[in-house]
Amino acid sequence: MSLPDRRDLIADAAISTVATAGLRGLTHRAVDAAAELPAGSTSYYFRTRSALISACYLRLAELSVADVDRWEADHGRPDPDSAAEALAALLHHWLTAERDRQLARFELSLEATRRPELRADLAAAGLAARSRAAALLAALGAPRPESAADLLVAWTDGLLYDRLAGATAATRPVPDVSELTPVVRRMLTAVLST
């Protein structure tokens, strides 16, 4: 396994560990076990816990951008209706297949509010998401794509948080794509007019 592959494997295992055990469970030893690597592997690549958390932020951003890239490759140049359908499908994917990844992202984001040394990597990860959203919104004709992207990312994060960790998340079923599509369409209409 090459060096970048090993780093990704460790970051993925760390993200999974955070999703299942919280930040208290994030130890080098736990990540070694989750990644099925020899003891000491995680600390070889990420000497400190802060370095491991930073790797999680950067990997989460990379995976999210890859999700958007796959969508763009499948859909070509979007119009508002196809963009709403695709974003609804992406949100559904994040609420179901990538649920743990989103839970870890929220937990790690909260940690950065308490630890200034982690804020730069969180900011870099957030800027990557906003940049991709701005490019999409510019292609859809948004007059101010950067401010529209801020709104779209905030709305998306709010919806994901509410459905995964909000007060009624445990009792409400995950909405299907057909339920998400009209909601996304309304949000896109709103952000495209700002």
C-alpha positions in Angstrom: 0.0 0.0 0.0 1.4 3.4 -1.0 1.9 6.3 1.5 -1.2 8.3 0.4 -3.4 5.2 0.4 -2.3 4.4 4.0 -3.0 7.9 5.1 -6.5 7.8 3.5 -7.1 4.4 5.2 -6.2 5.8 8.5 -8.2 9.0 8.1 -11.2 6.9 7.0 -10.8 4.7 10.1 -10.5 7.7 12.3 -13.7 9.2 10.8 -15.5 5.9 11.4 -14.2 5.8 15.0 -15.4 9.3 15.7 -18.8 8.5 14.3 -19.2 5.4 16.4 -17.3 6.3 19.6 -17.2 10.1 19.6 -14.0 12.1 20.1 -13.4 10.4 23.4 -12.9 7.2 21.5 -10.5 8.7 19.0 -7.2 7.3 20.0 -4.3 6.1 17.9 -4.7 2.6 19.2 -8.5 2.6 18.3 -7.8 3.8 14.8 -5.1 1.1 14.3 -7.7 -1.5 15.3 -10.4 0.0 13.1 -8.0 0.1 10.1 -6.7 -3.4 10.9 -3.2 -2.1 11.0 -0.3 -3.0 13.2 -0.1 -1.1 16.5 1.8 2.2 16.1 0.8 2.7 12.4 -1.5 5.6 13.1 1.0 7.4 15.3 3.7 6.9 12.6 1.6 8.9 10.1 -0.1 11.3 12.5 2.0 11.9 15.6 -0.5 13.8 17.6 -4.2 13.6 18.2 -4.5 17.1 16.7 -2.8 15.9 13.5 -5.2 12.9 13.3 -8.2 15.2 13.7 -6.8 17.5 11.0 -6.5 14.5 8.7 -10.2 13.8 9.4 -11.2 17.3 8.4 -9.2 17.2 5.2 -10.4 13.7 4.2 -14.0 14.6 4.9 -13.7 17.6 2.6 -12.0 15.5 -0.1 -14.8 12.9 0.1 -17.5 15.5 -0.1 -15.9 17.2 -3.1 -15.6 13.8 -4.7 -19.3 13.2 -4.2 -20.1 16.5 -6.0 -17.6 15.7 -8.7 -19.3 12.4 -9.4 -22.7 14.1 -9.5 -21.4 16.6 -12.0 -19.8 13.9 -14.2 -23.1 12.1 -14.3 -25.3 15.1 -14.9 -23.3 17.5 -17.0 -24.3 21.2 -17.1 -27.3 21.4 -14.8 -30.5 23.4 -15.0 -32.3 24.3 -11.7 -34.6 21.3 -11.9 -32.0 18.7 -12.5 -29.7 20.4 -9.9 -32.6 20.1 -7.3 -33.1 16.4 -8.1 -29.3 15.7 -8.0 -28.8 17.6 -4.7 -31.8 15.8 -3.2 -30.2 12.5 -4.2 -26.9 13.6 -2.7 -28.5 14.7 0.5 -30.3 11.3 0.7 -26.9 9.6 0.1 -25.4 11.6 3.0 -28.3 10.8 5.3 -28.2 7.1 4.6 -25.0 5.5 3.1 -22.7 8.3 4.4 -24.6 8.9 7.7 -21.5 8.1 9.8 -19.4 10.5 7.8 -21.8 13.3 8.4 -22.0 12.6 12.2 -18.2 12.6 12.4 -18.1 15.9 10.5 -20.4 17.5 13.0 -18.6 16.2 16.0 -15.2 17.2 14.6 -16.5 20.7 13.7 -17.6 21.3 17.3 -14.1 20.3 18.5 -12.6 23.0 16.4 -14.7 25.7 18.2 -12.8 24.7 21.4 -9.4 24.2 20.0 -7.9 27.1 18.0 -5.1 25.0 16.5 -7.7 23.0 14.6 -9.6 25.9 13.1 -7.4 26.4 10.0 -8.0 22.9 8.7 -11.8 23.1 9.4 -11.8 26.4 7.6 -10.0 24.9 4.6 -12.4 22.1 4.5 -15.4 24.4 4.6 -14.0 26.7 1.9 -13.6 23.7 -0.4 -17.4 22.9 0.0 -18.3 26.5 -0.6 -16.1 26.8 -3.6 -17.8 23.8 -5.2 -21.2 25.2 -4.4 -20.3 28.6 -5.8 -19.2 27.1 -9.1 -22.5 25.1 -9.3 -24.6 28.2 -8.5 -22.6 30.3 -11.0 -23.4 27.7 -13.7 -27.1 28.0 -12.7 -27.0 31.8 -13.1 -26.7 33.0 -9.6 -25.9 36.8 -9.6 -23.7 36.5 -6.5 -22.6 32.8 -6.4 -20.3 33.2 -3.3 -23.0 34.6 -1.0 -25.6 32.1 -2.5 -23.1 29.3 -1.8 -22.8 30.4 1.9 -26.6 30.1 2.2 -26.8 26.8 0.4 -24.1 25.2 2.5 -25.6 26.5 5.7 -29.0 25.2 4.7 -27.6 21.8 3.7 -25.7 21.5 7.0 -28.8 22.5 8.9 -30.9 19.9 7.2 -28.3 17.2 7.7 -27.8 18.1 11.3 -31.5 18.2 12.0 -32.1 14.8 10.4 -29.1 13.1 11.9 -28.7 14.6 15.4 -31.6 16.9 16.0 -34.2 16.5 18.7 -36.4 14.3 16.6 -33.8 12.6 14.5 -34.2 9.2 16.3 -38.0 9.2 15.8 -38.4 10.5 12.2 -37.6 8.4 9.2 -35.0 9.7 6.7 -36.9 11.5 3.9 -36.7 9.8 0.6 -35.5 11.6 -2.6 -39.0 12.5 -3.7 -39.6 14.2 -0.3 -36.3 16.1 -0.5 -36.5 17.3 -4.1 -39.3 19.9 -3.6 -37.5 21.2 -0.5 -34.2 21.5 -2.3 -36.0 23.1 -5.3 -37.4 25.8 -3.0 -34.0 26.4 -1.4 -32.2 26.6 -4.8 -34.9 29.1 -6.1 -34.2 31.2 -3.0 -30.5 31.2 -3.2 -30.5 31.8 -7.0 -32.4 35.0 -6.4 -30.0 36.5 -3.8 
